[in-house]
């Protein structure tokens, strides 16, 4: 039951993280209000790091920002270790 809840949590967070990341990319191109970097990093810290890394690489968004390309992989490794315990 616990693994099922963890799976649901991660799946929902990954979907939200993907949508927010894509929205921020679109907002950057169209001069709309952007998603604060703090929000993106919190989504990654809470469990969305894997999906955010994937989406950022695919759509070439924030790939030059060390803040994201260093912290998101660290978050991902921590999440994997936590789930493996």
Secondary structure as UniProt FT lines:
FT   HELIX           2..30
FT   HELIX           37..43
FT   HELIX           44..48
FT   HELIX           49..59
FT   TURN            63..64
FT   HELIX           66..84
//
